[in-house]
Amino acid sequence: MLLAKFAAVAVFIWFYQTAKDNDESPVKWAIIGLIGFGITWEMAHLITDAMTGNRLFSASIPAIVGAAATWFIRQKLLLDAKRDNA
């Protein structure tokens, strides 16, 4: 769970800075990133809890999956921003 909290803070900062660099709304992007991370983390957490009883595995894998999903969300936001600015 601690890894997920650190990852959530990192996602917030990452999305905020990316939005500032692309002249977009930083708070909007940061919230989108947190929501995307949270939903993905929760789904992965439910799946790993159902599949295994190992607490270390069921705590760290969802954070990694959530962080990977936020990368795709960020790429989509960047693509939309470039399309809007073109």
PyMOL Python script that loads the backbone (N, CA, C, O; Angstrom):
from pymol import cmd

cmd.read_pdbstr("""\
ATOM      1  N   MET A   1       0.823  -1.187   0.000  1.00  0.00           N
ATOM      2  CA  MET A   1       0.000   0.000   0.000  1.00  0.00           C
ATOM      3  C   MET A   1       0.868   1.253   0.000  1.00  0.00           C
ATOM      4  O   MET A   1       0.494   2.262  -0.597  1.00  0.00           O
ATOM      5  N   LEU A   2       1.997   1.202   0.647  1.00  0.00           N
ATOM      6  CA  LEU A   2       2.900   2.349   0.688  1.00  0.00           C
ATOM      7  C   LEU A   2       3.437   2.664  -0.707  1.00  0.00           C
ATOM      8  O   LEU A   2       3.557   3.828  -1.088  1.00  0.00           O
ATOM      9  N   LEU A   3       3.758   1.614  -1.461  1.00  0.00           N
ATOM     10  CA  LEU A   3       4.226   1.803  -2.827  1.00  0.00           C
ATOM     11  C   LEU A   3       3.158   2.501  -3.669  1.00  0.00           C
ATOM     12  O   LEU A   3       3.479   3.365  -4.485  1.00  0.00           O
ATOM     13  N   ALA A   4       1.911   2.138  -3.477  1.00  0.00           N
ATOM     14  CA  ALA A   4       0.811   2.764  -4.226  1.00  0.00           C
ATOM     15  C   ALA A   4       0.677   4.244  -3.872  1.00  0.00           C
ATOM     16  O   ALA A   4       0.394   5.063  -4.746  1.00  0.00           O
ATOM     17  N   LYS A   5       0.875   4.591  -2.611  1.00  0.00           N
ATOM     18  CA  LYS A   5       0.792   5.996  -2.202  1.00  0.00           C
ATOM     19  C   LYS A   5       1.921   6.811  -2.818  1.00  0.00           C
ATOM     20  O   LYS A   5       1.698   7.923  -3.296  1.00  0.00           O
ATOM     21  N   PHE A   6       3.126   6.266  -2.807  1.00  0.00           N
ATOM     22  CA  PHE A   6       4.255   6.953  -3.440  1.00  0.00           C
ATOM     23  C   PHE A   6       4.020   7.095  -4.945  1.00  0.00           C
ATOM     24  O   PHE A   6       4.303   8.141  -5.530  1.00  0.00           O
ATOM     25  N   ALA A   7       3.503   6.037  -5.559  1.00  0.00           N
ATOM     26  CA  ALA A   7       3.228   6.085  -6.992  1.00  0.00           C
ATOM     27  C   ALA A   7       2.153   7.125  -7.307  1.00  0.00           C
ATOM     28  O   ALA A   7       2.252   7.819  -8.319  1.00  0.00           O
ATOM     29  N   ALA A   8       1.139   7.244  -6.467  1.00  0.00           N
ATOM     30  CA  ALA A   8       0.077   8.227  -6.692  1.00  0.00           C
ATOM     31  C   ALA A   8       0.632   9.648  -6.622  1.00  0.00           C
ATOM     32  O   ALA A   8       0.266  10.496  -7.436  1.00  0.00           O
ATOM     33  N   VAL A   9       1.494   9.905  -5.675  1.00  0.00           N
ATOM     34  CA  VAL A   9       2.118  11.233  -5.579  1.00  0.00           C
ATOM     35  C   VAL A   9       2.991  11.493  -6.805  1.00  0.00           C
ATOM     36  O   VAL A   9       2.979  12.594  -7.356  1.00  0.00           O
ATOM     37  N   ALA A  10       3.738  10.490  -7.228  1.00  0.00           N
ATOM     38  CA  ALA A  10       4.587  10.632  -8.412  1.00  0.00           C
ATOM     39  C   ALA A  10       3.748  10.884  -9.659  1.00  0.00           C
ATOM     40  O   ALA A  10       4.126  11.696 -10.504  1.00  0.00           O
ATOM     41  N   VAL A  11       2.612  10.198  -9.785  1.00  0.00           N
ATOM     42  CA  VAL A  11       1.711  10.403 -10.923  1.00  0.00           C
ATOM     43  C   VAL A  11       1.174  11.826 -10.910  1.00  0.00           C
ATOM     44  O   VAL A  11       1.121  12.477 -11.954  1.00  0.00           O
ATOM     45  N   PHE A  12       0.777  12.313  -9.747  1.00  0.00           N
ATOM     46  CA  PHE A  12       0.257  13.674  -9.641  1.00  0.00           C
ATOM     47  C   PHE A  12       1.298  14.685 -10.126  1.00  0.00           C
ATOM     48  O   PHE A  12       0.993  15.559 -10.938  1.00  0.00           O
ATOM     49  N   ILE A  13       2.523  14.559  -9.626  1.00  0.00           N
ATOM     50  CA  ILE A  13       3.597  15.484 -10.008  1.00  0.00           C
ATOM     51  C   ILE A  13       3.929  15.354 -11.486  1.00  0.00           C
ATOM     52  O   ILE A  13       4.129  16.359 -12.168  1.00  0.00           O
ATOM     53  N   TRP A  14       3.989  14.127 -11.986  1.00  0.00           N
ATOM     54  CA  TRP A  14       4.320  13.855 -13.379  1.00  0.00           C
ATOM     55  C   TRP A  14       3.303  14.498 -14.322  1.00  0.00           C
ATOM     56  O   TRP A  14       3.680  15.173 -15.280  1.00  0.00           O
ATOM     57  N   PHE A  15       2.022  14.288 -14.051  1.00  0.00           N
ATOM     58  CA  PHE A  15       0.973  14.847 -14.897  1.00  0.00           C
ATOM     59  C   PHE A  15       0.920  16.369 -14.776  1.00  0.00           C
ATOM     60  O   PHE A  15       0.704  17.063 -15.769  1.00  0.00           O
ATOM     61  N   TYR A  16       1.113  16.883 -13.578  1.00  0.00           N
ATOM     62  CA  TYR A  16       1.097  18.326 -13.360  1.00  0.00           C
ATOM     63  C   TYR A  16       2.202  19.002 -14.176  1.00  0.00           C
ATOM     64  O   TYR A  16       1.950  19.987 -14.869  1.00  0.00           O
ATOM     65  N   GLN A  17       3.412  18.477 -14.095  1.00  0.00           N
ATOM     66  CA  GLN A  17       4.543  19.058 -14.820  1.00  0.00           C
ATOM     67  C   GLN A  17       4.379  18.920 -16.336  1.00  0.00           C
ATOM     68  O   GLN A  17       4.707  19.840 -17.085  1.00  0.00           O
ATOM     69  N   THR A  18       3.873  17.777 -16.779  1.00  0.00           N
ATOM     70  CA  THR A  18       3.659  17.577 -18.205  1.00  0.00           C
ATOM     71  C   THR A  18       2.648  18.580 -18.743  1.00  0.00           C
ATOM     72  O   THR A  18       2.842  19.134 -19.825  1.00  0.00           O
ATOM     73  N   ALA A  19       1.583  18.817 -18.005  1.00  0.00           N
ATOM     74  CA  ALA A  19       0.565  19.777 -18.442  1.00  0.00           C
ATOM     75  C   ALA A  19       1.155  21.191 -18.508  1.00  0.00           C
ATOM     76  O   ALA A  19       0.896  21.931 -19.457  1.00  0.00           O
ATOM     77  N   LYS A  20       1.945  21.560 -17.498  1.00  0.00           N
ATOM     78  CA  LYS A  20       2.574  22.884 -17.512  1.00  0.00           C
ATOM     79  C   LYS A  20       3.498  23.046 -18.716  1.00  0.00           C
ATOM     80  O   LYS A  20       3.536  24.108 -19.337  1.00  0.00           O
ATOM     81  N   ASP A  21       4.228  22.008 -19.036  1.00  0.00           N
ATOM     82  CA  ASP A  21       5.155  22.053 -20.170  1.00  0.00           C
ATOM     83  C   ASP A  21       4.428  22.164 -21.506  1.00  0.00           C
ATOM     84  O   ASP A  21       5.003  22.641 -22.485  1.00  0.00           O
ATOM     85  N   ASN A  22       3.177  21.731 -21.557  1.00  0.00           N
ATOM     86  CA  ASN A  22       2.408  21.743 -22.799  1.00  0.00           C
ATOM     87  C   ASN A  22       1.308  22.794 -22.794  1.00  0.00           C
ATOM     88  O   ASN A  22       0.391  22.733 -23.613  1.00  0.00           O
ATOM     89  N   ASP A  23       1.388  23.750 -21.890  1.00  0.00           N
ATOM     90  CA  ASP A  23       0.414  24.845 -21.789  1.00  0.00           C
ATOM     91  C   ASP A  23      -1.020  24.347 -21.669  1.00  0.00           C
ATOM     92  O   ASP A  23      -1.926  24.876 -22.312  1.00  0.00           O
ATOM     93  N   GLU A  24      -1.213  23.342 -20.853  1.00  0.00           N
ATOM     94  CA  GLU A  24      -2.538  22.791 -20.567  1.00  0.00           C
ATOM     95  C   GLU A  24      -2.862  23.052 -19.106  1.00  0.00           C
ATOM     96  O   GLU A  24      -2.031  23.590 -18.375  1.00  0.00           O
ATOM     97  N   SER A  25      -4.063  22.676 -18.669  1.00  0.00           N
ATOM     98  CA  SER A  25      -4.482  22.865 -17.285  1.00  0.00           C
ATOM     99  C   SER A  25      -3.809  21.814 -16.389  1.00  0.00           C
ATOM    100  O   SER A  25      -4.159  20.636 -16.459  1.00  0.00           O
ATOM    101  N   PRO A  26      -2.847  22.228 -15.546  1.00  0.00           N
ATOM    102  CA  PRO A  26      -2.112  21.256 -14.726  1.00  0.00           C
ATOM    103  C   PRO A  26      -2.997  20.502 -13.733  1.00  0.00           C
ATOM    104  O   PRO A  26      -2.830  19.298 -13.541  1.00  0.00           O
ATOM    105  N   VAL A  27      -3.929  21.202 -13.108  1.00  0.00           N
ATOM    106  CA  VAL A  27      -4.776  20.541 -12.107  1.00  0.00           C
ATOM    107  C   VAL A  27      -5.678  19.510 -12.778  1.00  0.00           C
ATOM    108  O   VAL A  27      -5.868  18.413 -12.253  1.00  0.00           O
ATOM    109  N   LYS A  28      -6.227  19.859 -13.925  1.00  0.00           N
ATOM    110  CA  LYS A  28      -7.095  18.929 -14.662  1.00  0.00           C
ATOM    111  C   LYS A  28      -6.321  17.666 -15.034  1.00  0.00           C
ATOM    112  O   LYS A  28      -6.809  16.554 -14.834  1.00  0.00           O
ATOM    113  N   TRP A  29      -5.134  17.836 -15.568  1.00  0.00           N
ATOM    114  CA  TRP A  29      -4.337  16.679 -15.957  1.00  0.00           C
ATOM    115  C   TRP A  29      -3.939  15.846 -14.744  1.00  0.00           C
ATOM    116  O   TRP A  29      -3.968  14.617 -14.805  1.00  0.00           O
ATOM    117  N   ALA A  30      -3.570  16.495 -13.649  1.00  0.00           N
ATOM    118  CA  ALA A  30      -3.170  15.759 -12.447  1.00  0.00           C
ATOM    119  C   ALA A  30      -4.331  14.944 -11.899  1.00  0.00           C
ATOM    120  O   ALA A  30      -4.140  13.812 -11.455  1.00  0.00           O
ATOM    121  N   ILE A  31      -5.528  15.507 -11.927  1.00  0.00           N
ATOM    122  CA  ILE A  31      -6.704  14.776 -11.443  1.00  0.00           C
ATOM    123  C   ILE A  31      -7.010  13.602 -12.360  1.00  0.00           C
ATOM    124  O   ILE A  31      -7.328  12.512 -11.884  1.00  0.00           O
ATOM    125  N   ILE A  32      -6.920  13.809 -13.662  1.00  0.00           N
ATOM    126  CA  ILE A  32      -7.139  12.709 -14.607  1.00  0.00           C
ATOM    127  C   ILE A  32      -6.131  11.589 -14.357  1.00  0.00           C
ATOM    128  O   ILE A  32      -6.495  10.413 -14.367  1.00  0.00           O
ATOM    129  N   GLY A  33      -4.881  11.943 -14.134  1.00  0.00           N
ATOM    130  CA  GLY A  33      -3.854  10.941 -13.845  1.00  0.00           C
ATOM    131  C   GLY A  33      -4.127  10.179 -12.561  1.00  0.00           C
ATOM    132  O   GLY A  33      -3.970   8.959 -12.517  1.00  0.00           O
ATOM    133  N   LEU A  34      -4.537  10.888 -11.512  1.00  0.00           N
ATOM    134  CA  LEU A  34      -4.843  10.217 -10.243  1.00  0.00           C
ATOM    135  C   LEU A  34      -6.047   9.301 -10.362  1.00  0.00           C
ATOM    136  O   LEU A  34      -6.038   8.191  -9.829  1.00  0.00           O
ATOM    137  N   ILE A  35      -7.080   9.750 -11.053  1.00  0.00           N
ATOM    138  CA  ILE A  35      -8.264   8.906 -11.226  1.00  0.00           C
ATOM    139  C   ILE A  35      -7.908   7.659 -12.033  1.00  0.00           C
ATOM    140  O   ILE A  35      -8.312   6.551 -11.681  1.00  0.00           O
ATOM    141  N   GLY A  36      -7.152   7.843 -13.113  1.00  0.00           N
ATOM    142  CA  GLY A  36      -6.729   6.694 -13.910  1.00  0.00           C
ATOM    143  C   GLY A  36      -5.889   5.719 -13.110  1.00  0.00           C
ATOM    144  O   GLY A  36      -6.079   4.506 -13.201  1.00  0.00           O
ATOM    145  N   PHE A  37      -4.958   6.246 -12.325  1.00  0.00           N
ATOM    146  CA  PHE A  37      -4.130   5.382 -11.482  1.00  0.00           C
ATOM    147  C   PHE A  37      -4.983   4.663 -10.444  1.00  0.00           C
ATOM    148  O   PHE A  37      -4.826   3.460 -10.234  1.00  0.00           O
ATOM    149  N   GLY A  38      -5.888   5.398  -9.794  1.00  0.00           N
ATOM    150  CA  GLY A  38      -6.716   4.808  -8.737  1.00  0.00           C
ATOM    151  C   GLY A  38      -7.621   3.703  -9.232  1.00  0.00           C
ATOM    152  O   GLY A  38      -7.731   2.656  -8.594  1.00  0.00           O
ATOM    153  N   ILE A  39      -8.275   3.925 -10.368  1.00  0.00           N
ATOM    154  CA  ILE A  39      -9.174   2.904 -10.914  1.00  0.00           C
ATOM    155  C   ILE A  39      -8.391   1.665 -11.324  1.00  0.00           C
ATOM    156  O   ILE A  39      -8.789   0.540 -11.021  1.00  0.00           O
ATOM    157  N   THR A  40      -7.277   1.876 -12.014  1.00  0.00           N
ATOM    158  CA  THR A  40      -6.459   0.744 -12.454  1.00  0.00           C
ATOM    159  C   THR A  40      -5.871   0.007 -11.265  1.00  0.00           C
ATOM    160  O   THR A  40      -5.854  -1.224 -11.246  1.00  0.00           O
ATOM    161  N   TRP A  41      -5.390   0.742 -10.275  1.00  0.00           N
ATOM    162  CA  TRP A  41      -4.833   0.110  -9.084  1.00  0.00           C
ATOM    163  C   TRP A  41      -5.887  -0.734  -8.382  1.00  0.00           C
ATOM    164  O   TRP A  41      -5.606  -1.864  -7.982  1.00  0.00           O
ATOM    165  N   GLU A  42      -7.094  -0.204  -8.229  1.00  0.00           N
ATOM    166  CA  GLU A  42      -8.155  -0.938  -7.533  1.00  0.00           C
ATOM    167  C   GLU A  42      -8.529  -2.215  -8.278  1.00  0.00           C
ATOM    168  O   GLU A  42      -8.699  -3.265  -7.658  1.00  0.00           O
ATOM    169  N   MET A  43      -8.660  -2.137  -9.595  1.00  0.00           N
ATOM    170  CA  MET A  43      -9.001  -3.341 -10.365  1.00  0.00           C
ATOM    171  C   MET A  43      -7.892  -4.385 -10.256  1.00  0.00           C
ATOM    172  O   MET A  43      -8.174  -5.565 -10.050  1.00  0.00           O
ATOM    173  N   ALA A  44      -6.637  -3.965 -10.391  1.00  0.00           N
ATOM    174  CA  ALA A  44      -5.523  -4.905 -10.282  1.00  0.00           C
ATOM    175  C   ALA A  44      -5.424  -5.474  -8.873  1.00  0.00           C
ATOM    176  O   ALA A  44      -5.080  -6.643  -8.699  1.00  0.00           O
ATOM    177  N   HIS A  45      -5.724  -4.657  -7.867  1.00  0.00           N
ATOM    178  CA  HIS A  45      -5.694  -5.121  -6.479  1.00  0.00           C
ATOM    179  C   HIS A  45      -6.754  -6.199  -6.237  1.00  0.00           C
ATOM    180  O   HIS A  45      -6.476  -7.211  -5.593  1.00  0.00           O
ATOM    181  N   LEU A  46      -7.952  -5.986  -6.745  1.00  0.00           N
ATOM    182  CA  LEU A  46      -9.013  -6.981  -6.590  1.00  0.00           C
ATOM    183  C   LEU A  46      -8.646  -8.294  -7.275  1.00  0.00           C
ATOM    184  O   LEU A  46      -8.899  -9.373  -6.740  1.00  0.00           O
ATOM    185  N   ILE A  47      -8.050  -8.197  -8.458  1.00  0.00           N
ATOM    186  CA  ILE A  47      -7.677  -9.405  -9.193  1.00  0.00           C
ATOM    187  C   ILE A  47      -6.563 -10.156  -8.483  1.00  0.00           C
ATOM    188  O   ILE A  47      -6.648 -11.375  -8.329  1.00  0.00           O
ATOM    189  N   THR A  48      -5.513  -9.454  -8.045  1.00  0.00           N
ATOM    190  CA  THR A  48      -4.404 -10.140  -7.383  1.00  0.00           C
ATOM    191  C   THR A  48      -4.808 -10.682  -6.020  1.00  0.00           C
ATOM    192  O   THR A  48      -4.304 -11.724  -5.602  1.00  0.00           O
ATOM    193  N   ASP A  49      -5.705 -10.001  -5.320  1.00  0.00           N
ATOM    194  CA  ASP A  49      -6.206 -10.529  -4.047  1.00  0.00           C
ATOM    195  C   ASP A  49      -6.977 -11.818  -4.259  1.00  0.00           C
ATOM    196  O   ASP A  49      -6.875 -12.743  -3.454  1.00  0.00           O
ATOM    197  N   ALA A  50      -7.747 -11.887  -5.332  1.00  0.00           N
ATOM    198  CA  ALA A  50      -8.537 -13.081  -5.611  1.00  0.00           C
ATOM    199  C   ALA A  50      -7.648 -14.240  -6.067  1.00  0.00           C
ATOM    200  O   ALA A  50      -7.964 -15.404  -5.821  1.00  0.00           O
ATOM    201  N   MET A  51      -6.545 -13.917  -6.727  1.00  0.00           N
ATOM    202  CA  MET A  51      -5.691 -14.962  -7.282  1.00  0.00           C
ATOM    203  C   MET A  51      -4.657 -15.499  -6.297  1.00  0.00           C
ATOM    204  O   MET A  51      -4.255 -16.659  -6.392  1.00  0.00           O
ATOM    205  N   THR A  52      -4.230 -14.674  -5.363  1.00  0.00           N
ATOM    206  CA  THR A  52      -3.148 -15.097  -4.476  1.00  0.00           C
ATOM    207  C   THR A  52      -3.388 -14.573  -3.064  1.00  0.00           C
ATOM    208  O   THR A  52      -4.075 -13.571  -2.866  1.00  0.00           O
ATOM    209  N   GLY A  53      -2.827 -15.246  -2.120  1.00  0.00           N
ATOM    210  CA  GLY A  53      -2.904 -14.802  -0.736  1.00  0.00           C
ATOM    211  C   GLY A  53      -1.623 -14.107  -0.298  1.00  0.00           C
ATOM    212  O   GLY A  53      -1.524 -13.655   0.843  1.00  0.00           O
ATOM    213  N   ASN A  54      -0.650 -14.017  -1.184  1.00  0.00           N
ATOM    214  CA  ASN A  54       0.635 -13.403  -0.885  1.00  0.00           C
ATOM    215  C   ASN A  54       0.466 -11.890  -0.788  1.00  0.00           C
ATOM    216  O   ASN A  54       0.144 -11.241  -1.784  1.00  0.00           O
ATOM    217  N   ARG A  55       0.678 -11.321   0.394  1.00  0.00           N
ATOM    218  CA  ARG A  55       0.456  -9.893   0.618  1.00  0.00           C
ATOM    219  C   ARG A  55       1.453  -9.025  -0.150  1.00  0.00           C
ATOM    220  O   ARG A  55       1.084  -7.962  -0.650  1.00  0.00           O
ATOM    221  N   LEU A  56       2.701  -9.458  -0.250  1.00  0.00           N
ATOM    222  CA  LEU A  56       3.695  -8.666  -0.965  1.00  0.00           C
ATOM    223  C   LEU A  56       3.326  -8.575  -2.443  1.00  0.00           C
ATOM    224  O   LEU A  56       3.373  -7.498  -3.036  1.00  0.00           O
ATOM    225  N   PHE A  57       2.964  -9.699  -3.026  1.00  0.00           N
ATOM    226  CA  PHE A  57       2.584  -9.735  -4.435  1.00  0.00           C
ATOM    227  C   PHE A  57       1.317  -8.936  -4.680  1.00  0.00           C
ATOM    228  O   PHE A  57       1.241  -8.175  -5.644  1.00  0.00           O
ATOM    229  N   SER A  58       0.333  -9.097  -3.828  1.00  0.00           N
ATOM    230  CA  SER A  58      -0.948  -8.414  -4.042  1.00  0.00           C
ATOM    231  C   SER A  58      -0.876  -6.930  -3.700  1.00  0.00           C
ATOM    232  O   SER A  58      -1.814  -6.190  -3.997  1.00  0.00           O
ATOM    233  N   ALA A  59       0.204  -6.481  -3.089  1.00  0.00           N
ATOM    234  CA  ALA A  59       0.355  -5.060  -2.775  1.00  0.00           C
ATOM    235  C   ALA A  59       1.213  -4.330  -3.802  1.00  0.00           C
ATOM    236  O   ALA A  59       0.961  -3.158  -4.080  1.00  0.00           O
ATOM    237  N   SER A  60       2.215  -4.989  -4.370  1.00  0.00           N
ATOM    238  CA  SER A  60       3.132  -4.293  -5.272  1.00  0.00           C
ATOM    239  C   SER A  60       2.710  -4.355  -6.740  1.00  0.00           C
ATOM    240  O   SER A  60       2.882  -3.376  -7.465  1.00  0.00           O
ATOM    241  N   ILE A  61       2.174  -5.459  -7.180  1.00  0.00           N
ATOM    242  CA  ILE A  61       1.785  -5.592  -8.589  1.00  0.00           C
ATOM    243  C   ILE A  61       0.721  -4.576  -8.989  1.00  0.00           C
ATOM    244  O   ILE A  61       0.849  -3.988 -10.063  1.00  0.00           O
ATOM    245  N   PRO A  62      -0.324  -4.331  -8.196  1.00  0.00           N
ATOM    246  CA  PRO A  62      -1.310  -3.315  -8.602  1.00  0.00           C
ATOM    247  C   PRO A  62      -0.715  -1.917  -8.775  1.00  0.00           C
ATOM    248  O   PRO A  62      -1.144  -1.170  -9.654  1.00  0.00           O
ATOM    249  N   ALA A  63       0.255  -1.559  -7.957  1.00  0.00           N
ATOM    250  CA  ALA A  63       0.896  -0.244  -8.097  1.00  0.00           C
ATOM    251  C   ALA A  63       1.675  -0.162  -9.398  1.00  0.00           C
ATOM    252  O   ALA A  63       1.674   0.878 -10.056  1.00  0.00           O
ATOM    253  N   ILE A  64       2.325  -1.225  -9.769  1.00  0.00           N
ATOM    254  CA  ILE A  64       3.080  -1.256 -11.018  1.00  0.00           C
ATOM    255  C   ILE A  64       2.129  -1.206 -12.216  1.00  0.00           C
ATOM    256  O   ILE A  64       2.381  -0.488 -13.184  1.00  0.00           O
ATOM    257  N   VAL A  65       1.049  -1.962 -12.147  1.00  0.00           N
ATOM    258  CA  VAL A  65       0.052  -1.954 -13.220  1.00  0.00           C
ATOM    259  C   VAL A  65      -0.597  -0.574 -13.336  1.00  0.00           C
ATOM    260  O   VAL A  65      -0.819  -0.081 -14.442  1.00  0.00           O
ATOM    261  N   GLY A  66      -0.898   0.043 -12.203  1.00  0.00           N
ATOM    262  CA  GLY A  66      -1.482   1.380 -12.216  1.00  0.00           C
ATOM    263  C   GLY A  66      -0.553   2.405 -12.831  1.00  0.00           C
ATOM    264  O   GLY A  66      -0.995   3.269 -13.590  1.00  0.00           O
ATOM    265  N   ALA A  67       0.728   2.319 -12.513  1.00  0.00           N
ATOM    266  CA  ALA A  67       1.706   3.248 -13.079  1.00  0.00           C
ATOM    267  C   ALA A  67       1.846   3.037 -14.585  1.00  0.00           C
ATOM    268  O   ALA A  67       1.984   4.003 -15.337  1.00  0.00           O
ATOM    269  N   ALA A  68       1.812   1.795 -15.023  1.00  0.00           N
ATOM    270  CA  ALA A  68       1.880   1.518 -16.461  1.00  0.00           C
ATOM    271  C   ALA A  68       0.654   2.072 -17.182  1.00  0.00           C
ATOM    272  O   ALA A  68       0.774   2.618 -18.278  1.00  0.00           O
ATOM    273  N   ALA A  69      -0.511   1.938 -16.579  1.00  0.00           N
ATOM    274  CA  ALA A  69      -1.737   2.455 -17.195  1.00  0.00           C
ATOM    275  C   ALA A  69      -1.698   3.975 -17.302  1.00  0.00           C
ATOM    276  O   ALA A  69      -2.192   4.541 -18.277  1.00  0.00           O
ATOM    277  N   THR A  70      -1.119   4.634 -16.314  1.00  0.00           N
ATOM    278  CA  THR A  70      -1.055   6.094 -16.372  1.00  0.00           C
ATOM    279  C   THR A  70      -0.132   6.565 -17.492  1.00  0.00           C
ATOM    280  O   THR A  70      -0.315   7.665 -18.014  1.00  0.00           O
ATOM    281  N   TRP A  71       0.850   5.759 -17.868  1.00  0.00           N
ATOM    282  CA  TRP A  71       1.694   6.120 -18.991  1.00  0.00           C
ATOM    283  C   TRP A  71       0.850   6.217 -20.264  1.00  0.00           C
ATOM    284  O   TRP A  71       1.011   7.148 -21.052  1.00  0.00           O
ATOM    285  N   PHE A  72      -0.058   5.240 -20.460  1.00  0.00           N
ATOM    286  CA  PHE A  72      -0.932   5.269 -21.633  1.00  0.00           C
ATOM    287  C   PHE A  72      -1.902   6.447 -21.573  1.00  0.00           C
ATOM    288  O   PHE A  72      -2.187   7.068 -22.597  1.00  0.00           O
ATOM    289  N   ILE A  73      -2.400   6.749 -20.406  1.00  0.00           N
ATOM    290  CA  ILE A  73      -3.299   7.901 -20.244  1.00  0.00           C
ATOM    291  C   ILE A  73      -2.555   9.185 -20.591  1.00  0.00           C
ATOM    292  O   ILE A  73      -3.097  10.051 -21.277  1.00  0.00           O
ATOM    293  N   ARG A  74      -1.328   9.309 -20.124  1.00  0.00           N
ATOM    294  CA  ARG A  74      -0.515  10.492 -20.416  1.00  0.00           C
ATOM    295  C   ARG A  74      -0.263  10.622 -21.908  1.00  0.00           C
ATOM    296  O   ARG A  74      -0.338  11.724 -22.452  1.00  0.00           O
ATOM    297  N   GLN A  75       0.033   9.520 -22.573  1.00  0.00           N
ATOM    298  CA  GLN A  75       0.266   9.552 -24.012  1.00  0.00           C
ATOM    299  C   GLN A  75      -0.979  10.031 -24.761  1.00  0.00           C
ATOM    300  O   GLN A  75      -0.874  10.791 -25.724  1.00  0.00           O
ATOM    301  N   LYS A  76      -2.144   9.588 -24.321  1.00  0.00           N
ATOM    302  CA  LYS A  76      -3.400  10.020 -24.938  1.00  0.00           C
ATOM    303  C   LYS A  76      -3.613  11.516 -24.724  1.00  0.00           C
ATOM    304  O   LYS A  76      -4.004  12.218 -25.656  1.00  0.00           O
ATOM    305  N   LEU A  77      -3.364  12.013 -23.522  1.00  0.00           N
ATOM    306  CA  LEU A  77      -3.511  13.433 -23.250  1.00  0.00           C
ATOM    307  C   LEU A  77      -2.533  14.266 -24.078  1.00  0.00           C
ATOM    308  O   LEU A  77      -2.899  15.322 -24.594  1.00  0.00           O
ATOM    309  N   LEU A  78      -1.302  13.798 -24.204  1.00  0.00           N
ATOM    310  CA  LEU A  78      -0.314  14.509 -25.017  1.00  0.00           C
ATOM    311  C   LEU A  78      -0.730  14.544 -26.481  1.00  0.00           C
ATOM    312  O   LEU A  78      -0.588  15.574 -27.141  1.00  0.00           O
ATOM    313  N   LEU A  79      -1.237  13.441 -26.991  1.00  0.00           N
ATOM    314  CA  LEU A  79      -1.695  13.382 -28.369  1.00  0.00           C
ATOM    315  C   LEU A  79      -2.845  14.359 -28.593  1.00  0.00           C
ATOM    316  O   LEU A  79      -2.866  15.076 -29.594  1.00  0.00           O
ATOM    317  N   ASP A  80      -3.798  14.389 -27.669  1.00  0.00           N
ATOM    318  CA  ASP A  80      -4.918  15.319 -27.783  1.00  0.00           C
ATOM    319  C   ASP A  80      -4.450  16.777 -27.710  1.00  0.00           C
ATOM    320  O   ASP A  80      -4.961  17.628 -28.437  1.00  0.00           O
ATOM    321  N   ALA A  81      -3.493  17.062 -26.848  1.00  0.00           N
ATOM    322  CA  ALA A  81      -2.976  18.430 -26.714  1.00  0.00           C
ATOM    323  C   ALA A  81      -2.267  18.871 -27.999  1.00  0.00           C
ATOM    324  O   ALA A  81      -2.430  20.007 -28.443  1.00  0.00           O
ATOM    325  N   LYS A  82      -1.496  17.984 -28.581  1.00  0.00           N
ATOM    326  CA  LYS A  82      -0.806  18.332 -29.825  1.00  0.00           C
ATOM    327  C   LYS A  82      -1.806  18.531 -30.960  1.00  0.00           C
ATOM    328  O   LYS A  82      -1.627  19.406 -31.807  1.00  0.00           O
ATOM    329  N   ARG A  83      -2.843  17.727 -30.973  1.00  0.00           N
ATOM    330  CA  ARG A  83      -3.862  17.853 -32.018  1.00  0.00           C
ATOM    331  C   ARG A  83      -4.621  19.165 -31.863  1.00  0.00           C
ATOM    332  O   ARG A  83      -4.942  19.810 -32.862  1.00  0.00           O
ATOM    333  N   ASP A  84      -4.914  19.574 -30.625  1.00  0.00           N
ATOM    334  CA  ASP A  84      -5.634  20.820 -30.374  1.00  0.00           C
ATOM    335  C   ASP A  84      -4.779  22.048 -30.701  1.00  0.00           C
ATOM    336  O   ASP A  84      -5.299  23.074 -31.141  1.00  0.00           O
ATOM    337  N   ASN A  85      -3.498  21.938 -30.489  1.00  0.00           N
ATOM    338  CA  ASN A  85      -2.601  23.081 -30.725  1.00  0.00           C
ATOM    339  C   ASN A  85      -2.148  23.187 -32.190  1.00  0.00           C
ATOM    340  O   ASN A  85      -1.562  24.195 -32.585  1.00  0.00           O
ATOM    341  N   ALA A  86      -2.412  22.177 -32.972  1.00  0.00           N
ATOM    342  CA  ALA A  86      -1.967  22.186 -34.381  1.00  0.00           C
ATOM    343  C   ALA A  86      -2.886  22.998 -35.269  1.00  0.00           C
ATOM    344  O   ALA A  86      -2.648  23.102 -36.473  1.00  0.00           O
TER     345      ALA A  86
END
""", "prot")
cmd.dss("prot")
cmd.show_as("cartoon", "prot")
cmd.util.cbc("prot")
cmd.orient("prot")
